[in-house]
Amino acid sequence: MRSRNRLVRDHEIGAVVPEEGHSIYAEALVVTDALGDTLGAEELMITHHVGGLVEFGYVGPDYSLETGGGEEDQGTTSSSNQCNDGTNPHDKDEKIDEDLRWWYNSDSRPFEVGASETLSALRQGGSNMANVTNVCGHGDNVSAGFSYQGTTDSLTEIDENANCGGGDTASEVSWGNLPGALSGRKTLAVECTNLGIERIGYDEIQESDVKFNKYEAVWTNNPTGSRCDDKYDVEAVMTHERGHSLGMGHVGDDDSHTSLTMNPFIRACKTAERTIGKGDWEGLERKY
Ligand SMILES: [Zn+2]
């Protein structure tokens, strides 16, 4: 008989302690509720070694509150920054062994986005990261990829409080309840990675779930349209989360690398994260 699952909380994110020989990485993209300002991201890693030792990573607040719109706004970013900022995201020493197969719960999406364009945006997000989509003319030297398997009726094992549950080995993407604007902040999306410890020389990513906030955030697939109004771009957010699915952490914990997709700050009405920057692709190339 299994013992009761132990839940660990760390600010805006939580996760259940995995089985021995496994670890879990959990990330929440958190934003403030006004003017598209961003709070940053909160991370937690739990490693359950064979023999029982449990280790924690990224404990404590991982963000610093940012106010104001930053030096870039409304969807564009300087290509020179994307092409020149070679700061690498934090390397979590983990990778996928073969293309990550994933399923999508399309019926869970919010009313403001259509089915086909949202699926396209989610697929494109994975492609942007794995295929090194960039504006710098840099080639794709990354062997990792994603393989879309179709729709599913099941939901991710991420609850309404942004807690990552135990892995079921099926990587899923769905929409649903996540923490809202109480206290002036809300969780845009949560990514949970389940890993096997050191099976093949590095920790093997076995599952990556992504859950989007259906009710407390407003989404769009056309953020550069005439008026965006505090909507978040599905493809940009998915591109960032797919960086985590491939085992990358964040670049920095402040607002100084906004041209890189793995920066922890996402702003409304902004598409810059759709294309990855030099630090992002260098991080991928070191892994794959
Ligand atoms: Zn992140």
Residues whose N, C-alpha, C, O or C-beta is under 5 A from the ligand:
A	BS01	ZN	E27 A41
